[in-house]
Amino acid sequence: MSFFGRFSPVRAIRDLRLFLSQRHPYELVFLMIAVGITGFFIYAFARDDYVPVPYKPDIIYVEQWPADRTDVQIKAQQKIDYVKKKQRIAEEKAARDQRQAEFKKVDDALNKWGI
């Protein structure tokens, strides 16, 4: 414990003040710049640790059907599901076409600039 007994915050501050008082002004300016740059990078790395979830998973649950349903009920449900599927496919195609048009617009602008 005698090792830590030799440390004193008051003496450390006094020693730091003595060291800084013997430095030239330009050295203190460079010290502040170095501390600022280092502090900025530490802040940037600490701030950048957040990683957003890339997508929200779409959970699809399995529907439960009675074991004694008839073929007519099955075909009626397939017709209902077919309409929903066609609608979903049409929405996806519209979104894909819109995205493709946006990229085409950017490509045309880049071609106009010769890129």
C-alpha positions in Angstrom: 0.0 0.0 0.0 3.0 2.4 0.3 3.1 2.6 -3.4 -0.3 4.3 -3.6 0.5 6.4 -0.5 3.0 8.4 -2.5 0.3 9.7 -4.9 -1.4 12.9 -4.1 -3.9 14.7 -6.3 -2.8 18.1 -5.0 0.9 17.3 -5.9 -0.2 16.0 -9.3 -2.1 19.2 -10.1 0.8 21.3 -8.9 3.2 19.3 -11.1 0.9 19.7 -14.1 0.7 23.5 -13.6 4.5 23.7 -13.3 5.0 21.6 -16.5 2.4 23.7 -18.5 3.9 27.0 -17.2 7.3 26.1 -18.7 5.9 25.4 -22.2 5.8 27.9 -25.1 2.3 29.2 -26.1 2.4 27.4 -29.5 3.0 24.1 -27.6 -0.1 24.7 -25.6 -2.1 25.5 -28.7 -1.0 22.2 -30.3 -1.8 20.4 -27.1 -5.4 21.7 -27.2 -5.7 20.8 -30.9 -4.4 17.3 -30.3 -6.8 16.9 -27.3 -9.7 18.2 -29.4 -9.1 15.9 -32.4 -8.7 12.9 -30.1 -11.8 13.8 -28.2 -13.7 14.1 -31.5 -12.7 10.7 -32.7 -13.6 9.1 -29.3 -17.0 10.9 -29.4 -17.5 9.8 -33.1 -16.8 6.1 -32.3 -19.0 6.2 -29.2 -21.8 7.8 -31.1 -21.5 5.3 -34.0 -22.1 2.2 -32.0 -25.8 2.3 -32.8 -26.6 -0.2 -35.6 -30.3 -0.1 -36.7 -32.2 -3.2 -37.5 -32.1 -3.6 -41.3 -35.7 -4.7 -41.6 -38.6 -5.7 -39.5 -39.2 -9.4 -39.9 -42.6 -10.3 -41.4 -43.9 -13.2 -39.4 -46.3 -15.4 -41.2 -48.3 -17.8 -39.1 -49.7 -21.1 -40.4 -53.4 -21.1 -40.6 -55.2 -24.1 -39.0 -57.9 -25.8 -40.9 -60.4 -28.4 -39.7 -59.5 -31.9 -40.9 -63.0 -32.6 -42.1 -63.4 -29.7 -44.6 -64.7 -30.5 -48.0 -63.2 -29.9 -51.4 -65.7 -27.1 -52.1 -64.5 -25.3 -49.0 -60.9 -25.8 -50.0 -61.5 -24.4 -53.6 -63.5 -21.4 -52.2 -60.5 -20.5 -49.9 -58.1 -20.9 -52.8 -60.1 -18.4 -54.8 -60.0 -15.9 -51.9 -56.2 -16.5 -51.5 -55.7 -16.2 -55.3 -57.2 -12.7 -55.4 -55.1 -11.6 -52.4 -52.0 -13.1 -54.1 -52.7 -11.3 -57.4 -53.1 -8.0 -55.5 -49.9 -8.5 -53.6 -48.0 -9.4 -56.8 -49.4 -6.3 -58.6 -48.3 -4.0 -55.7 -44.8 -5.5 -55.7 -44.6 -5.0 -59.5 -45.8 -1.4 -59.2 -43.2 -0.7 -56.5 -40.4 -2.4 -58.6 -41.4 -0.4 -61.7 -41.4 2.8 -59.8 -37.9 2.1 -58.3 -36.7 1.1 -61.8 -38.0 4.4 -63.2 -36.1 6.3 -60.4 -32.9 4.6 -61.3 -33.5 5.2 -65.0 -33.9 8.9 -64.3 -30.6 8.9 -62.4 -28.9 6.9 -65.2 -30.2 9.3 -67.8 -28.9 12.3 -65.8 -25.5 10.7 -65.5 -25.4 9.8 -69.2 -26.2 13.5 -69.9 -23.1 14.5 -67.9 -21.0 11.8 -69.7 -20.5 9.6 -66.7 
